[in-house]
Amino acid sequence: MLSTEEISAVFAGQVLELTGVDVSEKNVFQQELNGHTPLNFLLEQSLLLFIFIKMIL
C-alpha cells in the first residue's frame, strides 16, 4: 500500500506539486466508499485528486 509521502514523491519527481486538502464531510467525493477512505490531494493548486487505495491480501 502506498503512503501519502510516496504518492507525493512520485508527483514531485515529475515536477508537479501535490498538497493536502481539508476533508469536508459534505463532499461526497471525499467520503468513505466500500470501507475505503480516499487520500485527498490538490495538484498544482487547480485539480483535486481523490485516490482510493485498496490493500489486496
SEZAGU-839078 format. One record per residue: residue in one letter; x, y, z of N, C-alpha, C, O, CB in turn. Coordinates in Angstrom, 2 decimals, padded with zeros to 5 digits. Glycine has a CB too. Layout:
<nodes>
{aa: a | n_x: X | n_y: Y | n_z: Z | ca_x: X | ca_y: Y | ca_z: Z | c_x: X | c_y: Y | c_z: Z | o_x: X | o_y: Y | o_z: Z | cb_x: X | cb_y: Y | cb_z: Z}
...
</nodes>
This chain:
<nodes>
{aa: m | n_x: 000.84 | n_y: -001.16 | n_z: 000.00 | ca_x: 000.00 | ca_y: 000.00 | ca_z: 000.00 | c_x: 000.90 | c_y: 001.24 | c_z: 000.00 | o_x: 001.88 | o_y: 001.29 | o_z: 000.74 | cb_x: -000.96 | cb_y: -000.01 | cb_z: 001.22}
{aa: l | n_x: 000.57 | n_y: 002.22 | n_z: -000.81 | ca_x: 001.35 | ca_y: 003.44 | ca_z: -000.90 | c_x: 000.95 | c_y: 004.42 | c_z: 000.19 | o_x: -000.21 | o_y: 004.51 | o_z: 000.57 | cb_x: 001.17 | cb_y: 004.09 | cb_z: -002.28}
{aa: s | n_x: 001.93 | n_y: 005.14 | n_z: 000.69 | ca_x: 001.66 | ca_y: 006.15 | ca_z: 001.69 | c_x: 001.47 | c_y: 007.50 | c_z: 000.99 | o_x: 001.77 | o_y: 007.66 | o_z: -000.19 | cb_x: 002.80 | cb_y: 006.23 | cb_z: 002.75}
{aa: t | n_x: 000.97 | n_y: 008.46 | n_z: 001.74 | ca_x: 000.81 | ca_y: 009.82 | ca_z: 001.23 | c_x: 002.15 | c_y: 010.37 | c_z: 000.76 | o_x: 002.23 | o_y: 011.04 | o_z: -000.27 | cb_x: 000.20 | cb_y: 010.74 | cb_z: 002.30}
{aa: e | n_x: 003.20 | n_y: 010.09 | n_z: 001.52 | ca_x: 004.52 | ca_y: 010.58 | ca_z: 001.17 | c_x: 005.03 | c_y: 009.96 | c_z: -000.14 | o_x: 005.64 | o_y: 010.65 | o_z: -000.96 | cb_x: 005.51 | cb_y: 010.29 | cb_z: 002.30}
{aa: e | n_x: 004.77 | n_y: 008.67 | n_z: -000.34 | ca_x: 005.21 | ca_y: 008.00 | ca_z: -001.57 | c_x: 004.47 | c_y: 008.55 | c_z: -002.79 | o_x: 005.08 | o_y: 008.76 | o_z: -003.84 | cb_x: 004.98 | cb_y: 006.48 | cb_z: -001.46}
{aa: i | n_x: 003.19 | n_y: 008.79 | n_z: -002.66 | ca_x: 002.42 | ca_y: 009.36 | ca_z: -003.77 | c_x: 002.93 | c_y: 010.76 | c_z: -004.09 | o_x: 003.11 | o_y: 011.10 | o_z: -005.26 | cb_x: 000.91 | cb_y: 009.39 | cb_z: -003.42}
{aa: s | n_x: 003.15 | n_y: 011.57 | n_z: -003.07 | ca_x: 003.67 | ca_y: 012.94 | ca_z: -003.27 | c_x: 005.03 | c_y: 012.91 | c_z: -003.95 | o_x: 005.31 | o_y: 013.74 | o_z: -004.82 | cb_x: 003.76 | cb_y: 013.69 | cb_z: -001.93}
{aa: a | n_x: 005.89 | n_y: 011.96 | n_z: -003.57 | ca_x: 007.23 | ca_y: 011.84 | ca_z: -004.16 | c_x: 007.17 | c_y: 011.52 | c_z: -005.65 | o_x: 007.97 | o_y: 012.04 | o_z: -006.42 | cb_x: 008.03 | cb_y: 010.77 | cb_z: -003.43}
{aa: v | n_x: 006.23 | n_y: 010.68 | n_z: -006.05 | ca_x: 006.09 | ca_y: 010.34 | ca_z: -007.48 | c_x: 005.74 | c_y: 011.59 | c_z: -008.28 | o_x: 006.32 | o_y: 011.83 | o_z: -009.33 | cb_x: 005.00 | cb_y: 009.24 | cb_z: -007.68}
{aa: f | n_x: 004.79 | n_y: 012.37 | n_z: -007.79 | ca_x: 004.42 | ca_y: 013.60 | ca_z: -008.50 | c_x: 005.56 | c_y: 014.62 | c_z: -008.46 | o_x: 005.80 | o_y: 015.31 | o_z: -009.45 | cb_x: 003.15 | cb_y: 014.21 | cb_z: -007.88}
{aa: a | n_x: 006.26 | n_y: 014.72 | n_z: -007.34 | ca_x: 007.39 | ca_y: 015.64 | ca_z: -007.24 | c_x: 008.48 | c_y: 015.28 | c_z: -008.24 | o_x: 009.14 | o_y: 016.16 | o_z: -008.79 | cb_x: 007.97 | cb_y: 015.64 | cb_z: -005.81}
{aa: g | n_x: 008.66 | n_y: 013.98 | n_z: -008.49 | ca_x: 009.64 | ca_y: 013.53 | ca_z: -009.48 | c_x: 009.28 | c_y: 013.97 | c_z: -010.88 | o_x: 010.14 | o_y: 014.00 | o_z: -011.76 | cb_x: 009.76 | cb_y: 012.02 | cb_z: -009.43}
{aa: q | n_x: 008.02 | n_y: 014.31 | n_z: -011.11 | ca_x: 007.56 | ca_y: 014.81 | ca_z: -012.40 | c_x: 007.41 | c_y: 016.34 | c_z: -012.39 | o_x: 006.82 | o_y: 016.93 | o_z: -013.29 | cb_x: 006.22 | cb_y: 014.15 | cb_z: -012.78}
{aa: v | n_x: 007.95 | n_y: 016.97 | n_z: -011.35 | ca_x: 007.90 | ca_y: 018.41 | ca_z: -011.14 | c_x: 006.46 | c_y: 018.90 | c_z: -011.04 | o_x: 006.10 | o_y: 019.95 | o_z: -011.58 | cb_x: 008.63 | cb_y: 019.14 | cb_z: -012.28}
{aa: l | n_x: 005.64 | n_y: 018.14 | n_z: -010.33 | ca_x: 004.25 | ca_y: 018.52 | ca_z: -010.06 | c_x: 004.08 | c_y: 018.58 | c_z: -008.55 | o_x: 004.50 | o_y: 017.67 | o_z: -007.83 | cb_x: 003.24 | cb_y: 017.51 | cb_z: -010.71}
{aa: e | n_x: 003.46 | n_y: 019.64 | n_z: -008.08 | ca_x: 003.30 | ca_y: 019.82 | ca_z: -006.64 | c_x: 001.94 | c_y: 019.33 | c_z: -006.17 | o_x: 000.90 | o_y: 019.79 | o_z: -006.63 | cb_x: 003.49 | cb_y: 021.30 | cb_z: -006.28}
{aa: l | n_x: 001.97 | n_y: 018.38 | n_z: -005.24 | ca_x: 000.76 | ca_y: 017.90 | ca_z: -004.58 | c_x: 000.73 | c_y: 018.48 | c_z: -003.18 | o_x: 001.74 | o_y: 018.49 | o_z: -002.48 | cb_x: 000.69 | cb_y: 016.34 | cb_z: -004.56}
{aa: t | n_x: -000.44 | n_y: 018.95 | n_z: -002.76 | ca_x: -000.61 | ca_y: 019.40 | ca_z: -001.39 | c_x: -001.86 | c_y: 018.74 | c_z: -000.82 | o_x: -002.77 | o_y: 018.38 | o_z: -001.56 | cb_x: -000.71 | cb_y: 020.95 | cb_z: -001.30}
{aa: g | n_x: -001.88 | n_y: 018.58 | n_z: 000.47 | ca_x: -003.05 | ca_y: 018.01 | ca_z: 001.12 | c_x: -004.20 | c_y: 019.01 | c_z: 001.14 | o_x: -003.98 | o_y: 020.21 | o_z: 001.05 | cb_x: -002.71 | cb_y: 017.56 | cb_z: 002.54}
{aa: v | n_x: -005.40 | n_y: 018.51 | n_z: 001.26 | ca_x: -006.58 | ca_y: 019.38 | ca_z: 001.34 | c_x: -007.38 | c_y: 019.02 | c_z: 002.57 | o_x: -007.30 | o_y: 017.90 | o_z: 003.08 | cb_x: -007.46 | cb_y: 019.25 | cb_z: 000.06}
{aa: d | n_x: -008.14 | n_y: 019.97 | n_z: 003.05 | ca_x: -009.03 | ca_y: 019.72 | ca_z: 004.17 | c_x: -010.20 | c_y: 018.86 | c_z: 003.70 | o_x: -010.78 | o_y: 019.11 | o_z: 002.64 | cb_x: -009.54 | cb_y: 021.05 | cb_z: 004.79}
{aa: v | n_x: -010.53 | n_y: 017.86 | n_z: 004.48 | ca_x: -011.63 | ca_y: 016.96 | ca_z: 004.13 | c_x: -012.94 | c_y: 017.55 | c_z: 004.64 | o_x: -013.05 | o_y: 017.96 | o_z: 005.79 | cb_x: -011.40 | cb_y: 015.54 | cb_z: 004.73}
{aa: s | n_x: -013.93 | n_y: 017.59 | n_z: 003.76 | ca_x: -015.25 | ca_y: 018.09 | ca_z: 004.11 | c_x: -016.22 | c_y: 016.92 | c_z: 004.15 | o_x: -016.33 | o_y: 016.16 | o_z: 003.19 | cb_x: -015.73 | cb_y: 019.18 | cb_z: 003.10}
{aa: e | n_x: -016.92 | n_y: 016.77 | n_z: 005.26 | ca_x: -017.89 | ca_y: 015.68 | ca_z: 005.39 | c_x: -019.03 | c_y: 015.82 | c_z: 004.39 | o_x: -019.72 | o_y: 014.84 | o_z: 004.10 | cb_x: -018.44 | cb_y: 015.62 | cb_z: 006.81}
{aa: k | n_x: -019.26 | n_y: 017.02 | n_z: 003.86 | ca_x: -020.34 | ca_y: 017.26 | ca_z: 002.92 | c_x: -019.96 | c_y: 016.89 | c_z: 001.48 | o_x: -020.84 | o_y: 016.71 | o_z: 000.64 | cb_x: -020.76 | cb_y: 018.72 | cb_z: 002.97}
{aa: n | n_x: -018.67 | n_y: 016.77 | n_z: 001.19 | ca_x: -018.21 | ca_y: 016.45 | ca_z: -000.16 | c_x: -018.27 | c_y: 014.94 | c_z: -000.37 | o_x: -017.53 | o_y: 014.20 | o_z: 000.27 | cb_x: -016.76 | cb_y: 016.98 | cb_z: -000.39}
{aa: v | n_x: -019.15 | n_y: 014.49 | n_z: -001.25 | ca_x: -019.34 | ca_y: 013.05 | ca_z: -001.45 | c_x: -018.10 | c_y: 012.37 | c_z: -002.02 | o_x: -017.93 | o_y: 011.16 | o_z: -001.83 | cb_x: -020.52 | cb_y: 012.81 | cb_z: -002.38}
{aa: f | n_x: -017.24 | n_y: 013.11 | n_z: -002.72 | ca_x: -016.04 | ca_y: 012.53 | ca_z: -003.30 | c_x: -014.98 | c_y: 012.24 | c_z: -002.24 | o_x: -014.05 | o_y: 011.48 | o_z: -002.50 | cb_x: -015.48 | cb_y: 013.45 | cb_z: -004.35}
{aa: q | n_x: -015.11 | n_y: 012.84 | n_z: -001.06 | ca_x: -014.13 | ca_y: 012.65 | ca_z: 000.00 | c_x: -014.62 | c_y: 011.67 | c_z: 001.05 | o_x: -013.94 | o_y: 011.45 | o_z: 002.06 | cb_x: -013.80 | cb_y: 013.98 | cb_z: 000.65}
{aa: q | n_x: -015.79 | n_y: 011.08 | n_z: 000.85 | ca_x: -016.35 | ca_y: 010.16 | ca_z: 001.83 | c_x: -015.90 | c_y: 008.73 | c_z: 001.58 | o_x: -015.44 | o_y: 008.38 | o_z: 000.49 | cb_x: -017.87 | cb_y: 010.24 | cb_z: 001.80}
{aa: e | n_x: -016.03 | n_y: 007.92 | n_z: 002.62 | ca_x: -015.68 | ca_y: 006.50 | ca_z: 002.54 | c_x: -016.54 | c_y: 005.79 | c_z: 001.50 | o_x: -017.73 | o_y: 006.08 | o_z: 001.38 | cb_x: -015.85 | cb_y: 005.83 | cb_z: 003.93}
{aa: l | n_x: -015.95 | n_y: 004.88 | n_z: 000.75 | ca_x: -016.64 | ca_y: 004.09 | ca_z: -000.26 | c_x: -016.23 | c_y: 002.64 | c_z: -000.10 | o_x: -015.05 | o_y: 002.31 | o_z: -000.23 | cb_x: -016.34 | cb_y: 004.61 | cb_z: -001.70}
{aa: n | n_x: -017.18 | n_y: 001.78 | n_z: 000.17 | ca_x: -016.92 | ca_y: 000.35 | ca_z: 000.36 | c_x: -015.80 | c_y: 000.08 | c_z: 001.38 | o_x: -014.96 | o_y: -000.79 | o_z: 001.18 | cb_x: -016.55 | cb_y: -000.29 | cb_z: -000.97}
{aa: g | n_x: -015.82 | n_y: 000.85 | n_z: 002.45 | ca_x: -014.84 | ca_y: 000.64 | ca_z: 003.51 | c_x: -013.50 | c_y: 001.30 | c_z: 003.28 | o_x: -012.58 | o_y: 001.10 | o_z: 004.07 | cb_x: -014.63 | cb_y: -000.80 | cb_z: 003.70}
{aa: h | n_x: -013.35 | n_y: 002.08 | n_z: 002.22 | ca_x: -012.09 | ca_y: 002.75 | ca_z: 001.90 | c_x: -012.28 | c_y: 004.26 | c_z: 001.87 | o_x: -013.20 | o_y: 004.77 | o_z: 001.23 | cb_x: -011.54 | cb_y: 002.25 | cb_z: 000.54}
{aa: t | n_x: -011.41 | n_y: 004.96 | n_z: 002.56 | ca_x: -011.44 | ca_y: 006.42 | ca_z: 002.57 | c_x: -010.33 | c_y: 006.92 | c_z: 001.64 | o_x: -009.19 | o_y: 006.46 | o_z: 001.73 | cb_x: -011.25 | cb_y: 006.99 | cb_z: 004.02}
{aa: p | n_x: -010.67 | n_y: 007.85 | n_z: 000.74 | ca_x: -009.64 | ca_y: 008.29 | ca_z: -000.22 | c_x: -008.60 | c_y: 009.20 | c_z: 000.41 | o_x: -008.86 | o_y: 009.90 | o_z: 001.39 | cb_x: -010.29 | cb_y: 009.00 | cb_z: -001.38}
{aa: l | n_x: -007.41 | n_y: 009.18 | n_z: -000.20 | ca_x: -006.40 | ca_y: 010.20 | ca_z: 000.09 | c_x: -006.78 | c_y: 011.39 | c_z: -000.78 | o_x: -007.13 | o_y: 011.21 | o_z: -001.95 | cb_x: -004.91 | cb_y: 009.68 | cb_z: -000.20}
{aa: n | n_x: -006.72 | n_y: 012.58 | n_z: -000.25 | ca_x: -007.16 | ca_y: 013.78 | ca_z: -000.95 | c_x: -005.98 | c_y: 014.72 | c_z: -001.18 | o_x: -005.26 | o_y: 015.06 | o_z: -000.24 | cb_x: -008.27 | cb_y: 014.49 | cb_z: -000.17}
{aa: f | n_x: -005.80 | n_y: 015.13 | n_z: -002.42 | ca_x: -004.68 | ca_y: 016.00 | ca_z: -002.79 | c_x: -005.16 | c_y: 017.11 | c_z: -003.71 | o_x: -006.17 | o_y: 016.97 | o_z: -004.40 | cb_x: -003.55 | cb_y: 015.19 | cb_z: -003.47}
{aa: l | n_x: -004.43 | n_y: 018.20 | n_z: -003.70 | ca_x: -004.62 | ca_y: 019.28 | ca_z: -004.66 | c_x: -003.37 | c_y: 019.31 | c_z: -005.53 | o_x: -002.26 | o_y: 019.44 | o_z: -005.02 | cb_x: -004.88 | cb_y: 020.66 | cb_z: -003.94}
{aa: l | n_x: -003.55 | n_y: 019.19 | n_z: -006.85 | ca_x: -002.43 | ca_y: 019.15 | ca_z: -007.79 | c_x: -002.28 | c_y: 020.52 | c_z: -008.44 | o_x: -003.19 | o_y: 021.04 | o_z: -009.08 | cb_x: -002.65 | cb_y: 018.06 | cb_z: -008.88}
{aa: e | n_x: -001.09 | n_y: 021.10 | n_z: -008.26 | ca_x: -000.76 | ca_y: 022.40 | ca_z: -008.87 | c_x: -001.82 | c_y: 023.47 | c_z: -008.59 | o_x: -002.09 | o_y: 024.32 | o_z: -009.44 | cb_x: -000.60 | cb_y: 022.23 | cb_z: -010.39}
{aa: q | n_x: -002.41 | n_y: 023.43 | n_z: -007.41 | ca_x: -003.38 | ca_y: 024.43 | ca_z: -006.96 | c_x: -004.64 | c_y: 024.53 | c_z: -007.82 | o_x: -005.37 | o_y: 025.52 | o_z: -007.73 | cb_x: -002.72 | cb_y: 025.76 | cb_z: -006.91}
{aa: s | n_x: -004.91 | n_y: 023.51 | n_z: -008.67 | ca_x: -006.09 | ca_y: 023.64 | ca_z: -009.53 | c_x: -006.89 | c_y: 022.36 | c_z: -009.74 | o_x: -008.04 | o_y: 022.44 | o_z: -010.17 | cb_x: -005.66 | cb_y: 024.14 | cb_z: -010.86}
{aa: l | n_x: -006.35 | n_y: 021.21 | n_z: -009.45 | ca_x: -007.03 | ca_y: 019.95 | ca_z: -009.71 | c_x: -007.07 | c_y: 019.11 | c_z: -008.45 | o_x: -006.02 | o_y: 018.81 | o_z: -007.86 | cb_x: -006.35 | cb_y: 019.17 | cb_z: -010.85}
{aa: l | n_x: -008.26 | n_y: 018.72 | n_z: -008.02 | ca_x: -008.39 | ca_y: 017.86 | ca_z: -006.85 | c_x: -008.26 | c_y: 016.41 | c_z: -007.26 | o_x: -008.88 | o_y: 015.99 | o_z: -008.24 | cb_x: -009.73 | cb_y: 018.11 | cb_z: -006.13}
{aa: l | n_x: -007.47 | n_y: 015.64 | n_z: -006.52 | ca_x: -007.32 | ca_y: 014.20 | ca_z: -006.77 | c_x: -007.83 | c_y: 013.44 | c_z: -005.56 | o_x: -007.51 | o_y: 013.78 | o_z: -004.42 | cb_x: -005.83 | cb_y: 013.83 | cb_z: -007.07}
{aa: f | n_x: -008.61 | n_y: 012.41 | n_z: -005.82 | ca_x: -009.11 | ca_y: 011.54 | ca_z: -004.77 | c_x: -008.60 | c_y: 010.15 | c_z: -005.09 | o_x: -009.04 | o_y: 009.54 | o_z: -006.07 | cb_x: -010.68 | cb_y: 011.59 | cb_z: -004.65}
{aa: i | n_x: -007.69 | n_y: 009.64 | n_z: -004.28 | ca_x: -007.06 | ca_y: 008.35 | ca_z: -004.56 | c_x: -007.52 | c_y: 007.33 | c_z: -003.53 | o_x: -007.31 | o_y: 007.50 | o_z: -002.33 | cb_x: -005.50 | cb_y: 008.47 | cb_z: -004.56}
{aa: f | n_x: -008.16 | n_y: 006.26 | n_z: -004.04 | ca_x: -008.59 | ca_y: 005.18 | ca_z: -003.18 | c_x: -007.55 | c_y: 004.08 | c_z: -003.25 | o_x: -007.23 | o_y: 003.58 | o_z: -004.33 | cb_x: -010.00 | cb_y: 004.65 | cb_z: -003.60}
{aa: i | n_x: -007.02 | n_y: 003.70 | n_z: -002.11 | ca_x: -006.02 | ca_y: 002.65 | ca_z: -002.03 | c_x: -006.72 | c_y: 001.37 | c_z: -001.54 | o_x: -007.40 | o_y: 001.38 | o_z: -000.51 | cb_x: -004.84 | cb_y: 003.07 | cb_z: -001.07}
{aa: k | n_x: -006.55 | n_y: 000.30 | n_z: -002.27 | ca_x: -007.11 | ca_y: -000.97 | ca_z: -001.87 | c_x: -005.99 | c_y: -001.93 | c_z: -001.57 | o_x: -005.11 | o_y: -002.16 | o_z: -002.40 | cb_x: -008.05 | cb_y: -001.53 | cb_z: -002.95}
{aa: m | n_x: -006.01 | n_y: -002.48 | n_z: -000.39 | ca_x: -004.98 | ca_y: -003.42 | ca_z: 000.00 | c_x: -005.45 | c_y: -004.83 | c_z: -000.34 | o_x: -006.50 | o_y: -005.27 | o_z: 000.13 | cb_x: -004.64 | cb_y: -003.29 | cb_z: 001.52}
{aa: i | n_x: -004.68 | n_y: -005.53 | n_z: -001.15 | ca_x: -005.02 | ca_y: -006.90 | ca_z: -001.55 | c_x: -004.24 | c_y: -007.87 | c_z: -000.69 | o_x: -003.02 | o_y: -007.80 | o_z: -000.61 | cb_x: -004.72 | cb_y: -007.15 | cb_z: -003.06}
{aa: l | n_x: -004.95 | n_y: -008.75 | n_z: -000.04 | ca_x: -004.29 | ca_y: -009.73 | ca_z: 000.82 | c_x: -004.22 | c_y: -011.07 | c_z: 000.12 | o_x: -003.70 | o_y: -012.03 | o_z: 000.69 | cb_x: -005.01 | cb_y: -009.86 | cb_z: 002.16}
</nodes>
